[in-house]
Amino acid sequence: MLISDYDGTLNVNDDLLFKIDLKLNINAIKEFRCKGNIFVISTARGYNSIKEEVVKYNIPYDYLTCNNGSVIFDNKDNLLYANTLSIDELGYIKNTFSDKSLFYFDIYENEQEDIKDNIVYVGFRGKTKKQLSNFKLQYRNFHTYIKNECTKLDGANFLKNYLKIEDIYAVGDSKDELELLQAYNGYKMIFSDPALLNKNIQTTSSVHKVIKKIKKV
């Protein structure tokens, strides 16, 4: 199983050179999966956001780990795992900010799994709040709060047990992936967060090169 971050890793940029690299990544993923291997996209994005990307670029995958390990979907859009904010927790966060600061929530519904109206995370603009220290704060183009215990490593561990797979590799470029890369044959991108430096993590320039190295193992 190969677990890849999306932004800055699988899809680095919209420039022509990087679009070529994305195409090479996609072709390598197709070959990787055709041989019975599992490919996972692990991202801080919400499901709707990452799903839009995989449809746009026709990226093949087996599982999506979204919101830094908060939820996991298979490639048939089934929700397999969720560690979401409760309605009470959402209300607490919402009441801490003004309505002008909040601009969206990600909501996942799955009647079969009895997961309804649970909020994975809430986006906002503005200063952080000390009274929300019990939640994990993500920094992107906006700030988001998720469950404090959610990590990309948690998502990987769930899939490891769910699929009963031991041979796991991972690639990423941000501190969100640090624990994941340390736990599972990790590769950091050349242009990575300084938090990944000097951590005895191998370096790569692309996902397709990681797949090529895996094939040689």
Buried (B, 14 or more C-beta within 10 A) or exposed (E): BBBBBBBBBBBBEEEEEBBEBBEBBBEBBEBBBEEEBBBBBBBBBBBEBBBEBBEEBEBBBBBBBBBBBBBBBBEEEEBBBBBBBEEEBBEBBBEBBEEEBBEEBBBBEBEEEEBEEBBBBBBBEEEEBEEBEEBBEBEEEBBBBBBEEBBBBBBBBBBBEEBEEEEBBBBBBBEBBBBBBBBBBBBBBEEBBEEBEEEEBEEBEBBBBBBBEBEEE
